[in-house]
Amino acid sequence: MLELDFIRIILAFFCGYFLCLSGSLSQLTTNNGISSPSTLGMDGFAVAFVILTYFLPVGFFDWLSPTHLSFCIFLSLTVPIFIFISRRPKEITVWKELPTQKIIIFGLAFNLFIGAIFSIVQFMFVALNFDFPTSIWFGSLKQYELSYLFPFSLLFLICLIYTWQKKSEFELLNFGKAIAENVGINLRKLILFNLLIALVCTGLVISYFGVFSFLGLVFPHILRSFRPFKDSFKYEIVLGPLVMGVVFSFLDFLCFYFLIYGAEVPVGMVSGVLGSFFLIFLVLKSKLIRS
């Protein structure tokens, strides 16, 4: 009988937590119910760094695994970009009214572009008999290491502290940017850090386990189906990701134990199917846009 490793359970919980948190922060910041790491182009941005890692010269930082290396490169470029943006003059940086529709269209187009590049690179590597993470578009926790716990635990702690300290500001921002700014909230800084946290959470999950389609979009809407989370955004942003972390761990548990012809179905594939059906249901029920 197969035994599910406790480390995998914890990592699955972290993945569910980060996916839900990144989705909630994306939707809060843009005030748009269809915003998510996928629709904002964050998924494609993170995948691009995974692809880049496999083009580095042999022996380049060979003391790091490809997963660790891709996330380190991702961080080393992402954080400086956000620091640069934060220091730009306020008059040339749009914070109050983000062009959400254009950003989403660009994000979707960017993800499609990265997907096409990924397919080409995958074909080249397979044709040349080189190793390549062909399953990255269907996230899976089959391959994990004890060393993964450090970056996941560290980011989890940072997110807990950040969401707890900013929970009141999140609640005010949820009522509107004008209200948040009128009570003295540094709107520019809050938006910047919300997007940075969402991007880093997405990059971490994708670097180590691949893409989990739709979950960043669907998880927050699932939470809002229940009154405590619907009535208070503080509950959604602080407690919601913890709940979805447990849900995702259970989903990964089912994938681990219920094999199909002896093979484990990637949890990212299952979540993609379930997420797409739930997304269709939301569209039909017209509940995508936050009220």
Secondary structure as GFF3:
##gff-version 3
##sequence-region A 1 291
A	DSSP	alpha_helix	6	30	.	.	.	ID=ss1
A	DSSP	alpha_helix	42	53	.	.	.	ID=ss2
A	DSSP	alpha_helix	66	86	.	.	.	ID=ss3
A	DSSP	three_ten_helix	90	92	.	.	.	ID=ss4
A	DSSP	alpha_helix	100	127	.	.	.	ID=ss5
A	DSSP	three_ten_helix	146	148	.	.	.	ID=ss6
A	DSSP	alpha_helix	149	165	.	.	.	ID=ss7
A	DSSP	alpha_helix	167	175	.	.	.	ID=ss8
A	DSSP	alpha_helix	177	182	.	.	.	ID=ss9
A	DSSP	alpha_helix	187	209	.	.	.	ID=ss10
A	DSSP	alpha_helix	215	223	.	.	.	ID=ss11
A	DSSP	alpha_helix	227	231	.	.	.	ID=ss12
A	DSSP	alpha_helix	233	238	.	.	.	ID=ss13
A	DSSP	alpha_helix	240	257	.	.	.	ID=ss14
A	DSSP	alpha_helix	267	285	.	.	.	ID=ss15
###
